[in-house]
Amino acid sequence: MLASGPAGPREERGVWVISTLTGTVRKLRDDAWGTAVSRDNARIALINTAGTEIWIMGANGEDPRKLVAAEKGAIFTAVAWSPDSKRVAYLKRHGVEETAIESRDLEGGPPTAMLSDRRLRAFCWAPDGAILAARIEPPPNETSFNLWEIRERREPRRLTNWAGFASWYLSLTADGKGLLMVRGHWQSDVYVGELENNSARLMGARRLTRDDRTDWPGTWTRDNRAVVFHSDRNGSFDIFRQGIEDRSAELVVGGPEEQRDPQLSPDGSWILYLAWTHPPGGAPSTGRLMRIPLSGGAPQAVL
């Protein structure tokens, strides 16, 4: 079995071979992750730790060579071999706006564009030539990934209708009939606690938000009796306020826009926050700095 990652908390990422018969572990290379074995089992493709280079080496780590380096601002997040083991495909991301699958011949030459979709997050290359890709769902379901089949000169075909989790690190069995993946789920909550020993120690931390969605703390009210935070519990991110003894939160700012990162003005009378619109199927627009009276009222644009 081929594995990649750090062997301990103080070690850098590397590529490891683990015997499924004896459990023996042998390191092949440092500064590597995201590995893939060619269909003929002769070579390994890998991504360096920074995500800026893809390397090829023999099955035992011999003859390593760099296949491609990413342009400035881009990173590689996944790599896969073609069915005939003559090309390497990779998922390349350039900020939040651009994600694409490209492939390269092992002997060199320019890349071949295979698919461009900013919602792509993982993929693998099936023995019959199909690309199986994990694609993030449009707003407001961005915590869900689903699998799609992509073939040349055909419309992409949706394979799953999952909700509430992400699919990462796709890998196919040798015959292409079985798919392995990591199922991921993320959730954040707001906690409160007491500072003791001249603010050097946090004691009695307890969970304030009780939903199963994403909640991020922003600021305290000036009387220290309530926390203002943003949450996607209503679908898109909105601003909420919740007293530290309360079981539920009240909505401060909602709507189809994304509202995040609330902060209190110096005099404590305004909540300032960031807002973006989300065009259907498109990238978020330019953000705006907004404010709303802490006592309630209509939002106002600041910048």
ABEGO torsion letter per residue (X at the ends): XBBBEBABAABBBBBBBBBAAAGBBBBABBGBBGBBBBAAGABBBBBBAAGABBBBBBAAGBGBBBABBBBBGBBBABBBBBAAGABBBBBBBBEAABBBBBBBBAAEEBBBBABBBAABABBBBBAAGBBBBBBBBBOAAAABBBBBBBBBGBBBBBABBBBGBBBBGBBBBAAGABBBBBBBBBBBBBBBBBBBGGGABBBGBBBABABABBBBBABBBAAGABBBBBBAAAGBBBBBBBBAABABBBBABBEABBBBGBBBBAAGABBBBBBBBBBBGBBBBBBBBBBBBAAEEBBBBAX
